[in-house]
Amino acid sequence: MASRKPKIPLEPVATCGNCRHIRPAGDLLYCHRYPPTAIRGDDGAMYSEFPIVQATDTCGEFAAKLNS
């Protein structure tokens, strides 16, 4: 049986920029760790959106990016 590559972060820093749950969209980073939250817009309509985070943010749900 072949051995697997170790699961290590790309950088040793546990920030949102190195987390596997981050999805970039242009200049923004969206955290996909949990389902989107409902937000009421200025016009009163409801819509859902993933939280926007900074690459330097940290949280307790960090999961390192996998080697591929």
Secondary structure, 3 states (H helix, E strand, C coil): CCCCCCCCCCCCCCCHHHECCEEEECCEEEECCCCCEEEECCCCCEEEECCEECCCCCCCCCCECCCC
